[in-house]
């Protein structure tokens, strides 16, 4: 994923948007876009519903001590960077546990998901866009009806919101045959336009560990 994303970033650089985002690292909700409601094949709806409903807790699991130590280093670095947005330590750690778990579960890069959250909501749990998208990853309420239990209020729950957002982005990535630029555009409702994907790619750089 990291290599594919980097390659797409190099192919799709545009108009200094990355610099602008780095100079203003904590934007409010970005462009007033949102996922467009589209017909879903029954098999796709069933698969997405299953991905959403799996009740696994957001606790990272590791196969060896090196993986665990790498995660703890990542968590510590990310926690420092999040301090001015989430001042309470336990809240930050729970948020980072969930980001890591849900992004890995969906086969996404945590730095990319953090960049998307930064651009979409500025890390505000209860953010609502002008088109009604909700929470950290600005999930449109119709997804609760399409693949959830219909209760859009649950999109303000941290794990629920991050799970929906990651599953939706993975769905769009598969629809776009692995092209993250187009998948991000579809996520924002601006497919083919460079501003939103380039802003997310630029924000992503702030959440990478050298």
C-alpha positions as CSV (number, residue, x, y, z in Angstrom):
1,X,0.0,0.0,0.0
2,X,2.7,2.5,0.9
3,X,4.6,1.9,-2.4
4,X,1.4,2.2,-4.4
5,X,0.3,5.4,-2.6
6,X,3.8,6.9,-3.1
7,X,3.7,6.1,-6.8
8,X,0.3,7.6,-7.2
9,X,1.3,10.7,-5.4
10,X,4.3,11.2,-7.7
11,X,2.0,10.7,-10.7
12,X,-0.7,13.0,-9.5
13,X,1.1,16.0,-7.9
14,X,-0.7,19.2,-8.5
15,X,-0.7,22.9,-8.1
16,X,1.0,23.2,-4.7
17,X,-1.9,21.7,-2.7
18,X,0.4,19.6,-0.7
19,X,2.4,22.6,0.4
20,X,-0.7,24.5,1.3
21,X,-1.9,21.6,3.5
22,X,1.4,21.3,5.3
23,X,1.4,25.0,6.1
24,X,-2.1,24.6,7.6
25,X,-2.0,21.2,9.2
26,X,-5.2,21.3,11.2
27,X,-8.0,22.3,8.8
28,X,-11.6,22.1,9.5
29,X,-13.8,19.9,7.3
30,X,-12.5,20.2,3.8
31,X,-14.5,20.6,0.6
32,X,-18.3,20.1,1.0
33,X,-18.2,16.8,-0.7
34,X,-19.4,13.4,0.4
35,X,-19.8,9.9,-0.7
36,X,-22.5,9.6,-3.4
37,X,-25.2,7.0,-2.8
38,X,-24.9,4.4,-5.6
39,X,-26.7,1.1,-6.2
40,X,-24.9,-1.8,-4.6
41,X,-25.1,-5.4,-5.9
42,X,-26.5,-7.8,-3.3
43,X,-23.1,-9.5,-3.0
44,X,-21.3,-6.2,-2.4
45,X,-23.9,-5.1,0.1
46,X,-23.7,-8.4,2.0
47,X,-19.9,-8.2,2.1
48,X,-19.8,-4.6,3.3
49,X,-22.5,-5.4,5.9
50,X,-20.4,-8.3,7.2
51,X,-17.3,-6.1,7.3
52,X,-19.1,-3.5,9.3
53,X,-20.8,-5.9,11.7
54,X,-17.8,-7.9,12.8
55,X,-17.7,-7.1,16.6
56,X,-13.9,-7.6,17.0
57,X,-12.5,-5.1,19.6
58,X,-10.0,-2.5,18.3
59,X,-7.0,-4.0,20.0
60,X,-3.9,-4.6,17.9
61,X,-2.4,-8.1,17.9
62,X,1.2,-8.9,17.1
63,X,3.0,-12.1,16.1
64,X,6.3,-11.1,17.8
65,X,7.9,-8.7,20.1
66,X,9.5,-6.6,17.3
67,X,6.1,-5.9,15.8
68,X,4.8,-4.9,19.2
69,X,7.7,-2.6,19.9
70,X,7.3,-1.0,16.4
71,X,3.7,-0.3,17.2
72,X,4.5,1.2,20.6
73,X,7.0,3.5,18.9
74,X,4.4,4.5,16.4
75,X,1.8,5.1,19.1
76,X,4.1,7.2,21.1
77,X,5.1,9.4,18.2
78,X,1.5,9.8,17.0
79,X,0.3,10.6,20.5
80,X,2.8,13.5,20.8
81,X,1.6,14.8,17.4
82,X,-2.1,14.6,18.5
83,X,-1.6,16.4,21.9
84,X,-3.0,19.8,20.8
85,X,-6.1,18.2,19.3
86,X,-6.7,15.5,22.0
87,X,-5.2,16.7,25.3
88,X,-6.3,13.7,27.4
89,X,-3.8,10.8,27.1
90,X,-6.2,7.9,27.4
91,X,-8.5,9.4,24.7
92,X,-5.5,9.7,22.4
93,X,-4.3,6.2,23.0
94,X,-7.8,4.7,22.4
95,X,-8.2,6.7,19.2
96,X,-4.8,5.5,18.0
97,X,-5.5,1.9,18.9
98,X,-8.7,2.1,16.9
99,X,-7.1,3.9,13.9
100,X,-4.4,1.3,13.7
101,X,-6.8,-1.6,14.1
102,X,-9.4,-0.5,11.7
103,X,-7.0,0.7,9.0
104,X,-5.0,-2.6,9.2
105,X,-8.3,-4.6,9.2
106,X,-9.3,-2.9,5.9
107,X,-5.8,-3.2,4.4
108,X,-5.1,0.5,4.5
109,X,-2.1,2.5,5.7
110,X,-2.6,4.1,9.1
111,X,-0.8,7.3,8.0
112,X,-3.2,7.6,5.1
113,X,-6.2,7.2,7.3
114,X,-4.9,9.7,9.8
115,X,-4.3,12.1,6.9
116,X,-7.9,11.6,5.7
117,X,-9.3,12.2,9.2
118,X,-7.2,15.4,9.4
119,X,-8.5,16.7,6.2
120,X,-12.1,15.6,6.7
121,X,-12.8,16.6,10.3
122,X,-9.7,18.1,11.8
123,X,-9.9,15.2,14.3
124,X,-13.3,16.3,15.6
125,X,-15.5,13.5,16.7
126,X,-18.8,15.3,16.3
127,X,-18.0,17.2,13.1
128,X,-20.9,17.5,10.6
129,X,-20.4,18.8,7.1
130,X,-22.8,21.0,5.2
131,X,-24.0,17.9,3.3
132,X,-24.5,15.9,6.5
133,X,-21.4,13.8,6.6
134,X,-20.6,12.8,10.2
135,X,-17.7,12.2,12.5
136,X,-14.0,11.7,12.2
137,X,-14.1,10.3,8.7
138,X,-17.2,12.2,7.6
139,X,-19.4,9.2,6.7
140,X,-22.6,10.0,4.9
141,X,-25.7,8.8,6.9
142,X,-27.1,6.7,4.0
143,X,-24.3,4.2,4.7
144,X,-26.0,3.3,8.0
145,X,-29.1,2.4,6.0
146,X,-27.3,0.6,3.2
147,X,-24.9,-1.6,5.2
148,X,-25.6,-0.9,8.9
149,X,-28.6,-1.1,11.2
150,X,-30.1,2.2,10.0
151,X,-29.1,4.2,13.1
152,X,-27.0,7.1,11.7
153,X,-26.5,8.4,15.2
154,X,-24.0,5.6,15.7
155,X,-21.7,7.3,13.2
156,X,-20.6,9.6,16.1
157,X,-19.2,6.5,17.9
158,X,-15.5,6.4,17.4
159,X,-15.0,2.8,16.4
160,X,-18.2,2.7,14.3
161,X,-17.2,5.8,12.4
162,X,-13.6,4.7,11.8
163,X,-14.8,1.2,10.8
164,X,-17.4,2.6,8.3
165,X,-14.9,5.1,6.9
166,X,-12.1,2.4,6.4
167,X,-14.5,-0.1,4.9
168,X,-16.0,2.5,2.5
169,X,-12.5,3.6,1.4
170,X,-11.5,0.0,0.8
171,X,-14.7,-0.5,-1.2
172,X,-13.9,2.5,-3.4
173,X,-10.3,1.4,-3.8
174,X,-11.4,-1.9,-5.1
175,X,-13.9,-0.2,-7.4
176,X,-11.0,1.9,-8.8
177,X,-8.8,-1.1,-9.2
178,X,-6.2,0.0,-6.7
179,X,-6.0,3.7,-7.8
180,X,-6.0,5.6,-4.5
181,X,-6.2,9.0,-6.2
182,X,-9.5,8.0,-7.7
183,X,-10.7,6.2,-4.6
184,X,-10.1,9.3,-2.5
185,X,-11.9,11.4,-5.0
186,X,-14.9,9.1,-4.9
187,X,-14.8,9.1,-1.1
188,X,-15.1,12.9,-1.2
189,X,-17.6,13.0,-4.0
190,X,-15.1,14.7,-6.3
191,X,-13.8,11.9,-8.4
192,X,-11.2,12.9,-10.9
193,X,-10.5,16.3,-9.3
194,X,-7.0,16.7,-7.7
195,X,-7.6,19.0,-4.7
196,X,-9.0,16.5,-2.2
197,X,-6.7,13.5,-3.0
198,X,-3.6,15.8,-3.0
199,X,-4.6,17.3,0.3
200,X,-5.0,13.9,1.9
201,X,-1.7,12.7,0.4
202,X,0.0,15.8,1.8
203,X,-1.5,15.4,5.3
204,X,-0.4,11.7,5.2
205,X,3.2,12.8,5.2
206,X,2.8,14.3,8.6
207,X,1.8,10.9,10.0
208,X,4.7,8.8,8.6
209,X,7.5,7.7,10.8
210,X,11.0,7.9,9.3
